[in-house]
Amino acid sequence: MHVPPSFTTLFPYLFVGGAHAYLDFLVRGLGGEIVGVHQTPDGVVRNAQLRFGDTTIMVSEAGEGREPPRGT
């Protein structure tokens, strides 16, 4: 398995509704650092990478084929 430099072996990829607000919470509320964001022309987050110390997580807007899980 190829692990990119600066990534740990396991890195979560979260599909969320309201990705912009979630990214704001991760940065302002939890101290994450945005490494990069790729958006569609109309501003939908397709991939965002954030760092928390030595850990990277990725976030994408949920949508067709990428629905967030529902609580039970």
PDB file of N, CA, C and O in Angstrom:
ATOM      1  N   MET A   1       0.844  -1.174   0.000  1.00  0.00           N
ATOM      2  CA  MET A   1       0.000   0.000   0.000  1.00  0.00           C
ATOM      3  C   MET A   1       0.892   1.240   0.000  1.00  0.00           C
ATOM      4  O   MET A   1       1.837   1.343   0.782  1.00  0.00           O
ATOM      5  N   HIS A   2       0.578   2.162  -0.878  1.00  0.00           N
ATOM      6  CA  HIS A   2       1.331   3.419  -0.937  1.00  0.00           C
ATOM      7  C   HIS A   2       0.723   4.423   0.036  1.00  0.00           C
ATOM      8  O   HIS A   2      -0.476   4.693  -0.019  1.00  0.00           O
ATOM      9  N   VAL A   3       1.537   4.972   0.917  1.00  0.00           N
ATOM     10  CA  VAL A   3       1.109   6.017   1.844  1.00  0.00           C
ATOM     11  C   VAL A   3       1.862   7.288   1.469  1.00  0.00           C
ATOM     12  O   VAL A   3       3.087   7.331   1.576  1.00  0.00           O
ATOM     13  N   PRO A   4       1.136   8.339   1.023  1.00  0.00           N
ATOM     14  CA  PRO A   4       1.803   9.577   0.622  1.00  0.00           C
ATOM     15  C   PRO A   4       2.615  10.176   1.769  1.00  0.00           C
ATOM     16  O   PRO A   4       2.268   9.988   2.935  1.00  0.00           O
ATOM     17  N   PRO A   5       3.682  10.888   1.451  1.00  0.00           N
ATOM     18  CA  PRO A   5       4.443  11.575   2.500  1.00  0.00           C
ATOM     19  C   PRO A   5       3.523  12.496   3.297  1.00  0.00           C
ATOM     20  O   PRO A   5       2.617  13.111   2.734  1.00  0.00           O
ATOM     21  N   SER A   6       3.747  12.589   4.569  1.00  0.00           N
ATOM     22  CA  SER A   6       2.998  13.398   5.534  1.00  0.00           C
ATOM     23  C   SER A   6       1.641  12.795   5.894  1.00  0.00           C
ATOM     24  O   SER A   6       0.882  13.416   6.639  1.00  0.00           O
ATOM     25  N   PHE A   7       1.311  11.603   5.387  1.00  0.00           N
ATOM     26  CA  PHE A   7       0.092  10.913   5.783  1.00  0.00           C
ATOM     27  C   PHE A   7       0.460   9.803   6.755  1.00  0.00           C
ATOM     28  O   PHE A   7       1.546   9.231   6.666  1.00  0.00           O
ATOM     29  N   THR A   8      -0.443   9.494   7.686  1.00  0.00           N
ATOM     30  CA  THR A   8      -0.267   8.334   8.535  1.00  0.00           C
ATOM     31  C   THR A   8      -0.870   7.132   7.821  1.00  0.00           C
ATOM     32  O   THR A   8      -1.498   7.286   6.773  1.00  0.00           O
ATOM     33  N   THR A   9      -0.688   5.941   8.374  1.00  0.00           N
ATOM     34  CA  THR A   9      -1.189   4.738   7.719  1.00  0.00           C
ATOM     35  C   THR A   9      -2.705   4.745   7.585  1.00  0.00           C
ATOM     36  O   THR A   9      -3.239   4.238   6.598  1.00  0.00           O
ATOM     37  N   LEU A  10      -3.393   5.302   8.547  1.00  0.00           N
ATOM     38  CA  LEU A  10      -4.846   5.375   8.522  1.00  0.00           C
ATOM     39  C   LEU A  10      -5.256   6.842   8.546  1.00  0.00           C
ATOM     40  O   LEU A  10      -4.865   7.590   9.442  1.00  0.00           O
ATOM     41  N   PHE A  11      -6.050   7.250   7.549  1.00  0.00           N
ATOM     42  CA  PHE A  11      -6.538   8.626   7.550  1.00  0.00           C
ATOM     43  C   PHE A  11      -8.005   8.628   7.143  1.00  0.00           C
ATOM     44  O   PHE A  11      -8.353   8.160   6.059  1.00  0.00           O
ATOM     45  N   PRO A  12      -8.874   9.160   8.021  1.00  0.00           N
ATOM     46  CA  PRO A  12     -10.311   9.152   7.762  1.00  0.00           C
ATOM     47  C   PRO A  12     -10.692  10.053   6.595  1.00  0.00           C
ATOM     48  O   PRO A  12     -10.085  11.098   6.365  1.00  0.00           O
ATOM     49  N   TYR A  13     -11.714   9.618   5.864  1.00  0.00           N
ATOM     50  CA  TYR A  13     -12.312  10.419   4.802  1.00  0.00           C
ATOM     51  C   TYR A  13     -13.780  10.562   5.165  1.00  0.00           C
ATOM     52  O   TYR A  13     -14.528   9.585   5.130  1.00  0.00           O
ATOM     53  N   LEU A  14     -14.197  11.778   5.515  1.00  0.00           N
ATOM     54  CA  LEU A  14     -15.545  12.029   6.001  1.00  0.00           C
ATOM     55  C   LEU A  14     -16.402  12.681   4.924  1.00  0.00           C
ATOM     56  O   LEU A  14     -15.990  13.662   4.305  1.00  0.00           O
ATOM     57  N   PHE A  15     -17.595  12.133   4.700  1.00  0.00           N
ATOM     58  CA  PHE A  15     -18.573  12.705   3.785  1.00  0.00           C
ATOM     59  C   PHE A  15     -19.670  13.321   4.642  1.00  0.00           C
ATOM     60  O   PHE A  15     -20.379  12.613   5.358  1.00  0.00           O
ATOM     61  N   VAL A  16     -19.809  14.642   4.566  1.00  0.00           N
ATOM     62  CA  VAL A  16     -20.713  15.357   5.466  1.00  0.00           C
ATOM     63  C   VAL A  16     -21.647  16.274   4.692  1.00  0.00           C
ATOM     64  O   VAL A  16     -21.319  16.720   3.593  1.00  0.00           O
ATOM     65  N   GLY A  17     -22.799  16.550   5.263  1.00  0.00           N
ATOM     66  CA  GLY A  17     -23.670  17.595   4.755  1.00  0.00           C
ATOM     67  C   GLY A  17     -23.194  18.921   5.326  1.00  0.00           C
ATOM     68  O   GLY A  17     -22.910  19.003   6.521  1.00  0.00           O
ATOM     69  N   GLY A  18     -23.102  19.953   4.512  1.00  0.00           N
ATOM     70  CA  GLY A  18     -22.622  21.251   4.988  1.00  0.00           C
ATOM     71  C   GLY A  18     -21.121  21.272   5.202  1.00  0.00           C
ATOM     72  O   GLY A  18     -20.648  21.660   6.270  1.00  0.00           O
ATOM     73  N   ALA A  19     -20.372  20.858   4.195  1.00  0.00           N
ATOM     74  CA  ALA A  19     -18.916  20.722   4.319  1.00  0.00           C
ATOM     75  C   ALA A  19     -18.227  22.032   4.690  1.00  0.00           C
ATOM     76  O   ALA A  19     -17.285  22.016   5.482  1.00  0.00           O
ATOM     77  N   HIS A  20     -18.662  23.157   4.148  1.00  0.00           N
ATOM     78  CA  HIS A  20     -18.011  24.433   4.475  1.00  0.00           C
ATOM     79  C   HIS A  20     -18.138  24.740   5.969  1.00  0.00           C
ATOM     80  O   HIS A  20     -17.164  25.146   6.602  1.00  0.00           O
ATOM     81  N   ALA A  21     -19.322  24.549   6.529  1.00  0.00           N
ATOM     82  CA  ALA A  21     -19.523  24.793   7.959  1.00  0.00           C
ATOM     83  C   ALA A  21     -18.722  23.797   8.788  1.00  0.00           C
ATOM     84  O   ALA A  21     -18.173  24.161   9.828  1.00  0.00           O
ATOM     85  N   TYR A  22     -18.648  22.554   8.344  1.00  0.00           N
ATOM     86  CA  TYR A  22     -17.884  21.535   9.064  1.00  0.00           C
ATOM     87  C   TYR A  22     -16.394  21.875   9.054  1.00  0.00           C
ATOM     88  O   TYR A  22     -15.719  21.733  10.074  1.00  0.00           O
ATOM     89  N   LEU A  23     -15.883  22.320   7.914  1.00  0.00           N
ATOM     90  CA  LEU A  23     -14.476  22.724   7.838  1.00  0.00           C
ATOM     91  C   LEU A  23     -14.207  23.898   8.778  1.00  0.00           C
ATOM     92  O   LEU A  23     -13.180  23.932   9.456  1.00  0.00           O
ATOM     93  N   ASP A  24     -15.121  24.851   8.815  1.00  0.00           N
ATOM     94  CA  ASP A  24     -14.969  25.991   9.720  1.00  0.00           C
ATOM     95  C   ASP A  24     -14.905  25.519  11.174  1.00  0.00           C
ATOM     96  O   ASP A  24     -14.081  26.005  11.948  1.00  0.00           O
ATOM     97  N   PHE A  25     -15.770  24.576  11.544  1.00  0.00           N
ATOM     98  CA  PHE A  25     -15.753  24.015  12.897  1.00  0.00           C
ATOM     99  C   PHE A  25     -14.428  23.315  13.187  1.00  0.00           C
ATOM    100  O   PHE A  25     -13.851  23.498  14.259  1.00  0.00           O
ATOM    101  N   LEU A  26     -13.945  22.518  12.242  1.00  0.00           N
ATOM    102  CA  LEU A  26     -12.690  21.796  12.456  1.00  0.00           C
ATOM    103  C   LEU A  26     -11.510  22.743  12.631  1.00  0.00           C
ATOM    104  O   LEU A  26     -10.608  22.474  13.425  1.00  0.00           O
ATOM    105  N   VAL A  27     -11.513  23.845  11.896  1.00  0.00           N
ATOM    106  CA  VAL A  27     -10.412  24.811  11.986  1.00  0.00           C
ATOM    107  C   VAL A  27     -10.557  25.681  13.236  1.00  0.00           C
ATOM    108  O   VAL A  27      -9.643  25.753  14.057  1.00  0.00           O
ATOM    109  N   ARG A  28     -11.699  26.336  13.374  1.00  0.00           N
ATOM    110  CA  ARG A  28     -11.873  27.292  14.473  1.00  0.00           C
ATOM    111  C   ARG A  28     -12.132  26.617  15.813  1.00  0.00           C
ATOM    112  O   ARG A  28     -11.682  27.093  16.855  1.00  0.00           O
ATOM    113  N   GLY A  29     -12.857  25.512  15.778  1.00  0.00           N
ATOM    114  CA  GLY A  29     -13.219  24.845  17.028  1.00  0.00           C
ATOM    115  C   GLY A  29     -12.208  23.836  17.523  1.00  0.00           C
ATOM    116  O   GLY A  29     -12.020  23.681  18.730  1.00  0.00           O
ATOM    117  N   LEU A  30     -11.547  23.138  16.591  1.00  0.00           N
ATOM    118  CA  LEU A  30     -10.644  22.062  16.990  1.00  0.00           C
ATOM    119  C   LEU A  30      -9.190  22.305  16.622  1.00  0.00           C
ATOM    120  O   LEU A  30      -8.330  21.479  16.928  1.00  0.00           O
ATOM    121  N   GLY A  31      -8.901  23.430  15.967  1.00  0.00           N
ATOM    122  CA  GLY A  31      -7.514  23.769  15.673  1.00  0.00           C
ATOM    123  C   GLY A  31      -6.910  23.077  14.470  1.00  0.00           C
ATOM    124  O   GLY A  31      -5.688  23.004  14.349  1.00  0.00           O
ATOM    125  N   GLY A  32      -7.747  22.567  13.579  1.00  0.00           N
ATOM    126  CA  GLY A  32      -7.227  21.944  12.360  1.00  0.00           C
ATOM    127  C   GLY A  32      -6.636  22.981  11.417  1.00  0.00           C
ATOM    128  O   GLY A  32      -6.956  24.168  11.490  1.00  0.00           O
ATOM    129  N   GLU A  33      -5.778  22.514  10.541  1.00  0.00           N
ATOM    130  CA  GLU A  33      -5.155  23.388   9.535  1.00  0.00           C
ATOM    131  C   GLU A  33      -5.520  22.856   8.153  1.00  0.00           C
ATOM    132  O   GLU A  33      -5.230  21.703   7.835  1.00  0.00           O
ATOM    133  N   ILE A  34      -6.150  23.683   7.336  1.00  0.00           N
ATOM    134  CA  ILE A  34      -6.505  23.261   5.983  1.00  0.00           C
ATOM    135  C   ILE A  34      -5.246  23.231   5.130  1.00  0.00           C
ATOM    136  O   ILE A  34      -4.522  24.220   5.020  1.00  0.00           O
ATOM    137  N   VAL A  35      -5.002  22.071   4.529  1.00  0.00           N
ATOM    138  CA  VAL A  35      -3.843  21.888   3.653  1.00  0.00           C
ATOM    139  C   VAL A  35      -4.233  22.196   2.215  1.00  0.00           C
ATOM    140  O   VAL A  35      -3.441  22.767   1.466  1.00  0.00           O
ATOM    141  N   GLY A  36      -5.440  21.824   1.828  1.00  0.00           N
ATOM    142  CA  GLY A  36      -5.909  22.076   0.473  1.00  0.00           C
ATOM    143  C   GLY A  36      -7.389  21.795   0.355  1.00  0.00           C
ATOM    144  O   GLY A  36      -7.928  20.950   1.070  1.00  0.00           O
ATOM    145  N   VAL A  37      -8.051  22.507  -0.551  1.00  0.00           N
ATOM    146  CA  VAL A  37      -9.479  22.310  -0.807  1.00  0.00           C
ATOM    147  C   VAL A  37      -9.695  22.327  -2.308  1.00  0.00           C
ATOM    148  O   VAL A  37      -9.219  23.224  -3.003  1.00  0.00           O
ATOM    149  N   HIS A  38     -10.418  21.328  -2.805  1.00  0.00           N
ATOM    150  CA  HIS A  38     -10.813  21.284  -4.215  1.00  0.00           C
ATOM    151  C   HIS A  38     -12.333  21.400  -4.256  1.00  0.00           C
ATOM    152  O   HIS A  38     -13.041  20.631  -3.606  1.00  0.00           O
ATOM    153  N   GLN A  39     -12.827  22.370  -5.028  1.00  0.00           N
ATOM    154  CA  GLN A  39     -14.255  22.624  -5.113  1.00  0.00           C
ATOM    155  C   GLN A  39     -14.711  22.586  -6.564  1.00  0.00           C
ATOM    156  O   GLN A  39     -13.925  22.790  -7.489  1.00  0.00           O
ATOM    157  N   THR A  40     -16.000  22.319  -6.739  1.00  0.00           N
ATOM    158  CA  THR A  40     -16.595  22.424  -8.062  1.00  0.00           C
ATOM    159  C   THR A  40     -16.741  23.909  -8.389  1.00  0.00           C
ATOM    160  O   THR A  40     -16.618  24.743  -7.491  1.00  0.00           O
ATOM    161  N   PRO A  41     -17.001  24.264  -9.654  1.00  0.00           N
ATOM    162  CA  PRO A  41     -17.173  25.677 -10.007  1.00  0.00           C
ATOM    163  C   PRO A  41     -18.265  26.384  -9.198  1.00  0.00           C
ATOM    164  O   PRO A  41     -18.194  27.595  -8.991  1.00  0.00           O
ATOM    165  N   ASP A  42     -19.278  25.631  -8.737  1.00  0.00           N
ATOM    166  CA  ASP A  42     -20.328  26.263  -7.933  1.00  0.00           C
ATOM    167  C   ASP A  42     -20.056  26.185  -6.431  1.00  0.00           C
ATOM    168  O   ASP A  42     -20.950  26.463  -5.631  1.00  0.00           O
ATOM    169  N   GLY A  43     -18.835  25.811  -6.034  1.00  0.00           N
ATOM    170  CA  GLY A  43     -18.420  25.896  -4.638  1.00  0.00           C
ATOM    171  C   GLY A  43     -18.630  24.674  -3.773  1.00  0.00           C
ATOM    172  O   GLY A  43     -18.448  24.747  -2.558  1.00  0.00           O
ATOM    173  N   VAL A  44     -19.011  23.544  -4.368  1.00  0.00           N
ATOM    174  CA  VAL A  44     -19.202  22.315  -3.587  1.00  0.00           C
ATOM    175  C   VAL A  44     -17.835  21.707  -3.272  1.00  0.00           C
ATOM    176  O   VAL A  44     -17.013  21.518  -4.170  1.00  0.00           O
ATOM    177  N   VAL A  45     -17.595  21.402  -1.998  1.00  0.00           N
ATOM    178  CA  VAL A  45     -16.320  20.811  -1.582  1.00  0.00           C
ATOM    179  C   VAL A  45     -16.271  19.356  -2.044  1.00  0.00           C
ATOM    180  O   VAL A  45     -17.075  18.532  -1.609  1.00  0.00           O
ATOM    181  N   ARG A  46     -15.331  19.052  -2.919  1.00  0.00           N
ATOM    182  CA  ARG A  46     -15.136  17.681  -3.394  1.00  0.00           C
ATOM    183  C   ARG A  46     -14.046  16.975  -2.606  1.00  0.00           C
ATOM    184  O   ARG A  46     -14.102  15.757  -2.435  1.00  0.00           O
ATOM    185  N   ASN A  47     -13.065  17.709  -2.128  1.00  0.00           N
ATOM    186  CA  ASN A  47     -12.020  17.134  -1.294  1.00  0.00           C
ATOM    187  C   ASN A  47     -11.327  18.254  -0.539  1.00  0.00           C
ATOM    188  O   ASN A  47     -10.887  19.242  -1.127  1.00  0.00           O
ATOM    189  N   ALA A  48     -11.238  18.086   0.759  1.00  0.00           N
ATOM    190  CA  ALA A  48     -10.463  18.999   1.597  1.00  0.00           C
ATOM    191  C   ALA A  48      -9.559  18.151   2.476  1.00  0.00           C
ATOM    192  O   ALA A  48      -9.983  17.129   3.015  1.00  0.00           O
ATOM    193  N   GLN A  49      -8.320  18.578   2.616  1.00  0.00           N
ATOM    194  CA  GLN A  49      -7.371  17.890   3.485  1.00  0.00           C
ATOM    195  C   GLN A  49      -7.052  18.805   4.653  1.00  0.00           C
ATOM    196  O   GLN A  49      -6.736  19.981   4.470  1.00  0.00           O
ATOM    197  N   LEU A  50      -7.137  18.254   5.854  1.00  0.00           N
ATOM    198  CA  LEU A  50      -6.840  19.005   7.077  1.00  0.00           C
ATOM    199  C   LEU A  50      -5.816  18.251   7.899  1.00  0.00           C
ATOM    200  O   LEU A  50      -5.772  17.021   7.894  1.00  0.00           O
ATOM    201  N   ARG A  51      -4.990  19.014   8.609  1.00  0.00           N
ATOM    202  CA  ARG A  51      -3.979  18.426   9.488  1.00  0.00           C
ATOM    203  C   ARG A  51      -4.309  18.768  10.931  1.00  0.00           C
ATOM    204  O   ARG A  51      -4.695  19.890  11.261  1.00  0.00           O
ATOM    205  N   PHE A  52      -4.145  17.776  11.764  1.00  0.00           N
ATOM    206  CA  PHE A  52      -4.212  17.910  13.213  1.00  0.00           C
ATOM    207  C   PHE A  52      -2.927  17.290  13.730  1.00  0.00           C
ATOM    208  O   PHE A  52      -2.852  16.074  13.909  1.00  0.00           O
ATOM    209  N   GLY A  53      -1.923  18.110  13.969  1.00  0.00           N
ATOM    210  CA  GLY A  53      -0.619  17.559  14.356  1.00  0.00           C
ATOM    211  C   GLY A  53      -0.053  16.731  13.221  1.00  0.00           C
ATOM    212  O   GLY A  53       0.158  17.239  12.120  1.00  0.00           O
ATOM    213  N   ASP A  54       0.196  15.446  13.488  1.00  0.00           N
ATOM    214  CA  ASP A  54       0.746  14.573  12.447  1.00  0.00           C
ATOM    215  C   ASP A  54      -0.326  13.735  11.764  1.00  0.00           C
ATOM    216  O   ASP A  54      -0.010  12.778  11.057  1.00  0.00           O
ATOM    217  N   THR A  55      -1.589  14.088  11.969  1.00  0.00           N
ATOM    218  CA  THR A  55      -2.696  13.327  11.396  1.00  0.00           C
ATOM    219  C   THR A  55      -3.396  14.140  10.318  1.00  0.00           C
ATOM    220  O   THR A  55      -3.660  15.328  10.499  1.00  0.00           O
ATOM    221  N   THR A  56      -3.694  13.496   9.199  1.00  0.00           N
ATOM    222  CA  THR A  56      -4.439  14.111   8.103  1.00  0.00           C
ATOM    223  C   THR A  56      -5.815  13.479   8.033  1.00  0.00           C
ATOM    224  O   THR A  56      -5.946  12.259   8.136  1.00  0.00           O
ATOM    225  N   ILE A  57      -6.848  14.304   7.856  1.00  0.00           N
ATOM    226  CA  ILE A  57      -8.172  13.795   7.538  1.00  0.00           C
ATOM    227  C   ILE A  57      -8.629  14.468   6.256  1.00  0.00           C
ATOM    228  O   ILE A  57      -8.138  15.535   5.888  1.00  0.00           O
ATOM    229  N   MET A  58      -9.578  13.827   5.582  1.00  0.00           N
ATOM    230  CA  MET A  58     -10.140  14.398   4.365  1.00  0.00           C
ATOM    231  C   MET A  58     -11.644  14.530   4.541  1.00  0.00           C
ATOM    232  O   MET A  58     -12.283  13.713   5.205  1.00  0.00           O
ATOM    233  N   VAL A  59     -12.197  15.574   3.935  1.00  0.00           N
ATOM    234  CA  VAL A  59     -13.618  15.878   4.047  1.00  0.00           C
ATOM    235  C   VAL A  59     -14.159  16.167   2.659  1.00  0.00           C
ATOM    236  O   VAL A  59     -13.500  16.812   1.844  1.00  0.00           O
ATOM    237  N   SER A  60     -15.374  15.680   2.395  1.00  0.00           N
ATOM    238  CA  SER A  60     -16.053  15.950   1.136  1.00  0.00           C
ATOM    239  C   SER A  60     -17.528  16.176   1.425  1.00  0.00           C
ATOM    240  O   SER A  60     -18.078  15.623   2.378  1.00  0.00           O
ATOM    241  N   GLU A  61     -18.161  16.992   0.594  1.00  0.00           N
ATOM    242  CA  GLU A  61     -19.603  17.201   0.702  1.00  0.00           C
ATOM    243  C   GLU A  61     -20.313  15.910   0.321  1.00  0.00           C
ATOM    244  O   GLU A  61     -20.018  15.312  -0.714  1.00  0.00           O
ATOM    245  N   ALA A  62     -21.243  15.487   1.157  1.00  0.00           N
ATOM    246  CA  ALA A  62     -22.050  14.315   0.838  1.00  0.00           C
ATOM    247  C   ALA A  62     -22.954  14.657  -0.340  1.00  0.00           C
ATOM    248  O   ALA A  62     -23.271  15.824  -0.572  1.00  0.00           O
ATOM    249  N   GLY A  63     -23.354  13.657  -1.063  1.00  0.00           N
ATOM    250  CA  GLY A  63     -24.228  13.874  -2.204  1.00  0.00           C
ATOM    251  C   GLY A  63     -24.537  12.556  -2.876  1.00  0.00           C
ATOM    252  O   GLY A  63     -24.364  11.494  -2.277  1.00  0.00           O
ATOM    253  N   GLU A  64     -24.980  12.611  -4.085  1.00  0.00           N
ATOM    254  CA  GLU A  64     -25.333  11.414  -4.844  1.00  0.00           C
ATOM    255  C   GLU A  64     -24.204  10.391  -4.776  1.00  0.00           C
ATOM    256  O   GLU A  64     -23.103  10.635  -5.270  1.00  0.00           O
ATOM    257  N   GLY A  65     -24.485   9.247  -4.163  1.00  0.00           N
ATOM    258  CA  GLY A  65     -23.483   8.198  -4.024  1.00  0.00           C
ATOM    259  C   GLY A  65     -22.532   8.425  -2.865  1.00  0.00           C
ATOM    260  O   GLY A  65     -21.657   7.596  -2.614  1.00  0.00           O
ATOM    261  N   ARG A  66     -22.687   9.529  -2.156  1.00  0.00           N
ATOM    262  CA  ARG A  66     -21.805   9.841  -1.019  1.00  0.00           C
ATOM    263  C   ARG A  66     -22.645  10.396   0.131  1.00  0.00           C
ATOM    264  O   ARG A  66     -22.323  11.440   0.698  1.00  0.00           O
ATOM    265  N   GLU A  67     -23.715   9.694   0.466  1.00  0.00           N
ATOM    266  CA  GLU A  67     -24.607  10.161   1.522  1.00  0.00           C
ATOM    267  C   GLU A  67     -23.971   9.931   2.889  1.00  0.00           C
ATOM    268  O   GLU A  67     -23.296   8.924   3.100  1.00  0.00           O
ATOM    269  N   PRO A  68     -24.185  10.870   3.823  1.00  0.00           N
ATOM    270  CA  PRO A  68     -23.676  10.648   5.177  1.00  0.00           C
ATOM    271  C   PRO A  68     -24.493   9.557   5.856  1.00  0.00           C
ATOM    272  O   PRO A  68     -25.668   9.378   5.534  1.00  0.00           O
ATOM    273  N   PRO A  69     -23.887   8.819   6.800  1.00  0.00           N
ATOM    274  CA  PRO A  69     -24.648   7.788   7.506  1.00  0.00           C
ATOM    275  C   PRO A  69     -25.732   8.419   8.373  1.00  0.00           C
ATOM    276  O   PRO A  69     -25.581   9.542   8.853  1.00  0.00           O
ATOM    277  N   ARG A  70     -26.803   7.699   8.564  1.00  0.00           N
ATOM    278  CA  ARG A  70     -27.909   8.172   9.396  1.00  0.00           C
ATOM    279  C   ARG A  70     -27.789   7.543  10.781  1.00  0.00           C
ATOM    280  O   ARG A  70     -27.418   6.376  10.910  1.00  0.00           O
ATOM    281  N   GLY A  71     -28.105   8.321  11.813  1.00  0.00           N
ATOM    282  CA  GLY A  71     -28.080   7.808  13.183  1.00  0.00           C
ATOM    283  C   GLY A  71     -29.134   6.738  13.392  1.00  0.00           C
ATOM    284  O   GLY A  71     -30.107   6.648  12.644  1.00  0.00           O
ATOM    285  N   THR A  72     -28.929   5.941  14.402  1.00  0.00           N
ATOM    286  CA  THR A  72     -29.904   4.877  14.688  1.00  0.00           C
ATOM    287  C   THR A  72     -30.721   5.215  15.901  1.00  0.00           C
ATOM    288  O   THR A  72     -31.592   4.438  16.294  1.00  0.00           O
TER     289      THR A  72
END
